[in-house]
Amino acid sequence: MRTGLERLLDEPKRWLQGGRVGLIANPTSVDRRLVHAVDLLHDHPDVDLRLLFGPEHGIRGAVQDMVGVTDARDAITGLPEISLYGPTFDSLSPRPEHLEQIDALLFDVQDVGARYYTYAATMALCMRAARRAGVRVVVLDRPNPIGGTQVEGGGLDPGLENFCALYPVPQRHAMTVGELARLYNETFGIGCDLQVVPCEGWIRGAYFDEGDLPWVMPSPNMPTLDTAIVYPGMCLLEGTNVSEGRGTTRPFELFGAPFVDGRALAAELGRYGLPGVRFRPCVIQPGFQKFADRRCGALQMHVVERAAFNAYRTGIAILVALKALWPNDFAWRREPYEFRDDVPAIDLLTGRAAVRVAIDDGEDLDAVMAIACAGTERYDAGRAKALLYE
């Protein structure tokens, strides 16, 4: 299999037309030899690379979640590094004075297949800014590491748009970033001058470890493919006072809180008949973020059958179980979340306030899921024509 980056390097004039180039990149922007796109493009005689743009976590990926990234200069090439993740929502888009310096804006960042993951939102905001500036956008596609066939989750109520959900696509969207760019551009009306350099040899149903590409951590708390597989459901815990395992060695697979009894929680989840997953009671002591240096009753998720596992249903089930078992201790996060402080974080993640209300009202899992998975009509209508791979 070959990525969009590798294909572009074979024929840069075909895709770039000799113009000045800006690159949105992070640590995953490498070829199969693990050589970074910044170095490959900078050294290529047919590429005029002028600017670098860093999304959340930065071009080198050292910054933790929801921590601002500053402008800098690349130590190897000397090129300016422009932050696309600062203190305000406006800082998430490239500024006109930067776009005036380029003719084409490349996007080469590995997604993990979940709506909340902010790189696709960065891509969409860059597409909007590029349309206003008359700059072409070229997306160098990469595979969806959790496959492109299994769709999970629901849409997005008007007024809940945020950096983790700009458009009403499901939480597990089953598309590559190139396909998402086409969906955003056509179905959701961005309307920029867009080209996608597709991968060669990717099969829709394949997981990342079924190919021959090296796994590079897309962000500090996405260490393995196992993390990505559970993330479409377990990111929901960011909207609660329960640790999603940041500060442990297995983020999103480990989760807990001081008030949690792991055995009781495992028994409650066992009643829900969740396919493809088992839960192991344990104790965690996160090194940072929620409950730093405090002992927490916890569970570790073990996905034992990928094809049967439904990450989003599992994540919703965990919220239902936590609320049922510890109604006076479990709480929704009220602190600002991804540049919004006017609604609870869980509403931004699920895209529907009614999900939170149903859980608070003690509705059963099936009833909550019926609410959580609604609202995908526009995605359903546009997905087929945006797809690039069989």
N, C-alpha and C positions, 0 to 999 in steps of 0.2 A: 504494500500500500504506500502511496505517496501523498503527502500533504499539499495544500495549496501553495505553501511557501516553496517547497521543492520544485513544484511545477513552474512557478513564476520565475525562479532563478534560471530555469532552462531557457525561457523565452521572455525576458523582461520587457523588450520593446513591444511585444504583442499586447501586454497587459498595461504597461505604463506609458507607452507612446512618447517616451523620451522626456517627460516632464519632471518638474521638481517634486520630491516625494517627502511626505511625513509618515511616520510609522507609530502605530499604537501597539505596544508590546509589553510583555512581562516575562518571567523566567521560562514559561512554556514555549516561548517563540524560538524554537530550535529545530534544526533538522535531525535526522536520525543519528547523526554522529555527535549530537548535543552541541553543535556550533550555533551560536545565537544569531538570530535574524539581523540584529544591529550590525554585527561584524560581517555577515554574509552580504548584506545589501551595501554597506559602506565600502566594501572592498571590490564590489562588482563594477567593471568598467562601463556597463550600460545602465547603471542606476545612479541618479543624482539625489542622494539622501540628504535632507536639510534639517529636519526636526524629528525629535522623539517625543512621544506622549505616553505618560504613565498612568494607568488606571488605579483603582483601589489596590493597596498593598505595594504599589510602586513597580517600576520597571524591573528591579531586582528582587521584588517580592518579600522584602524584609519587614514591612510595616503590618501591624496587627489590624484586625477588622475595625472599621469606623474610626480610624486614626488618620488624620490628614497627611497627605503626601506633599512635599515641597518641591518647587522647581530646583533644578540642579544642572550639572553638565556631566556628560558621560566621560568617565575617566579614560577610556580606551580611545574613542573616536574624537572626543572633544565636542561632540554635538550637543546642543541645548536639549535638556529634558524638561518638558512642560507637564506640570501636574494636572491630571483630570480627576483629582479627588482631594478637594480642599475643604474649607469650613462651611461653605454654603452650597445650595443646590446649583447656583449659577457656575460654581467652580468645576462642575462635572462635565462641562462642555468646552471645547476649544474656543478661544477668543478670536474675533475677526482679524486682529493684527497678526496672529499666528497663521491663520488660513491664507492670508494674503501672500505668504511666503512659499506656498506650495500649489501644485496643480492636481495632485492626487494624494489621498489619505488612505494608507494601508492599515488594515486591522488584522493582526495575527496573534490571537490569544485563545488558549484552550478553554472551552466551556466545560461544565460538568453535567449538563442536561436538566438543570433545575431553574425554574423561573426566578427564584430569589437571588441567584448568583449574579453579581452586579456587572460582570463583564459585558453581557449582551445588552444591558441597559446603557453602559458606556458607548457601545457601538451604535445604538439607536440615537442617542443624543448627538454623537458625532455626525451621524447621517443627517440629522436635522440641521445642524450647524453648517455642514458642507453644502446642503441644498441652498441655504441662504447666501453662502459665499460663492457659489458656482464652482465648487471643487468636486472632482470625481472621488467616489469611494470604491476601494477595491478590497474585498474581504477574501483573505487567504484561508480557505476552509480547512477544518480539522474534524475528525470523527466525533460523534457524540459518544462519550466513553461508557454510558449505560444503555446504549442501543437506541435505535430510532423507530421502534414499533410500539412499545408499551406506553400509553398515555394515561396519566393519573392526575386527578385534581379538577379544579374549577376555574371560573373566570374572575372578574374584577368589577365590583360595583363602581359606578361613577362617583368620583370624589375621593376614592381610595388609591389613586395612582401614586406611585412612589418609586424610589430608586431600586427597590426589589421587585417591582411589578409596574412597569410603564404601560403594558398592554394586557388585555385579558386572554393570555395563553395559560394553559394548565401548569400546575406546579412541576410535573414531569412532562415536558413538552414534546419529547421524542423527535427533535429536529437538531441539525447542526447549526452553528452560528451563521453559516452561509444561507441556509434555508430560512432561518429566523430573519435575516436581513431582507430576503425577498418577501417574506410575509409582512414585515413591518413596512416595507417600501410600497407594496401594492395594496394589501388588504387594509392596513392601518394608515395608509395615505401619506407617508413621508415624502415620497416622490423625488428622491435625489437621483443623480446620475450614478448608478450602481453597477458594478461588475463583481461577480463571484468567481474565484479561481477554485474549481471543485477539487476534491481529493480524487485520486485514482485508486480503485480497488477496494473501497469501503463497502461493506454489505450492511444494510439497514439494521439487521437484528444483532450484529456483532457487538460484544463488549470489548473494551479497550485491550484486555489481555488476550483476546483472540487474534490480535494483529501483531505486527513486529516493531511497533514504535516504542521508544522508552517513555516511561511515566515520569514526568516532572511535576512536582507539587504545584498546582495552579494557585494556591494561596497557603498561608502558614498553617491553617487548620484543615487542610484537605490533603493529608499525607499519602493516602492510598486510594486505589479504586474501590476498596471496601467502603471507605468513607463516602465516596460519591454515590454508591448504590443506596445507602440509607438516607442521604442528605435530603431528597425531596420530601421526606416526612419529618425527619428529626430536626431540621432547621426551625420547625414550628416552636420548639422549646425556647428559641431566642425571645419569643413573645411572652415568656413566663418567668417566674422566680425559681425555676428548676434549672440546674446546670446542664447544658448540652454537651458537657465534656471538654470544653475549652480549658486548657491548662492541664489536661491529662495526655497520655500517649495515644489514646484512641478517641479523638473528638467525634461526637455525634453517634458513635457506637456505644460509648459509656455515657450515662446520664443519671443524675440523682440530686439529692438535697438533704440537709440535716434532718428534716422531718420525715424522710422517706424510709419505709421498711421494705427492703428489697424483696424479701420473701412474700410479703403481702401483695406487693405490686405485681410480681411474677404470677402469683396465683390468680389475681384479678384479670390480668391480660390473658391468661390461659383460658378463661371463660369465653373469650371473644372469637376463638377459632381463627386466629390470624395465620394465613398460610405462609410457608417458606421461611419462618423465623422462629428462633428459640431465645429465651431470656435467661441469663445467669445472674442470680443475686450476688452482689459484691459490695465492696466499700471503695470509695474514691476520695482523694484529697487533692483537689485542683491546685495547681501552682500559681494560677492567676485568674482574673475575672471572677465570676460568681463563686462565692464561698472559698476564696483563696485560703489555703492552708487549714481548712476545716474539714473534718471527717463527714462524709455524706453517705447515707444509705443509697444504694445504686443498683442498676442493672447494666449488663453488657448484652447488646444485641448480637446474635449470631445468625446471619442469613445462610440457610442451609439449602435453599432451592431458589435460585434467581428467578426462574421463569414463573414461579408461583408467588413470589414475594411482591407485595404491594406497599411501597414505602409510604405513600400518602395516607392510606387507610391505617397503617400501623402508627404513624405519627398522630393522627386524630384519635385513635384508640388510646394512646398513652395520655393524651390530654383528658379524655373522658374518664379514664381510670384514676388519674391523679385527683381530679375534682371530686370524684365519688368517694375516694378513700380519705382524703385530707381536705375537706371543704373549708376549714378555717385556716389552714396553713398555705395551701396552694393559692397563687395569685397571678393575675395578668400583669405583665410589665407595664409600668406607667411612665418610665423615663423616655426622653426623645429617642427616636429610632430612625436611622437613615433619613435625616433631614426633615422629619415630621414629628411634631410634639402635640398635635391637636386630636389624635385618635390613638387608641391602644395599639401597640406594635402587632399584636396577634391579628388585628383586623387588616393590617397592611400585608401580612404574610398569607392569610387565607383569602384575602380579597373580599370578604363578606362579613360584616358585623354580625349577621344572623348566626354564624357558626359559633361565635363566642356566647351569644345569648342562649342558644340551644344547649350548649355544654353547661352553662350556669343554671339552666332550668332543669337539668338532670335528664335530658333526652337520651335515648339509647344510641348506640353506635350507628346503627343503620339510619336512624332519623337524622343524625348529625351529618353523616356522609351524603345523604340526599341533598342537603343544603350546600355542603362544601363542594360538591362536584357539578353544580349548576353554572350556567352563564358562559358556556364556551361556544356559543353559536357563531360568532365572527371568526374565531379560530377554526372551527369545523368547516366553515364555508371556504376559507382561504388556504388551508393547509395543503391540499392535494396539488394545487398548481404551483406552490412554492417548493415542493420537494425536488431534489436533484438525484437521488440514489434509489435503486431498486432493493 
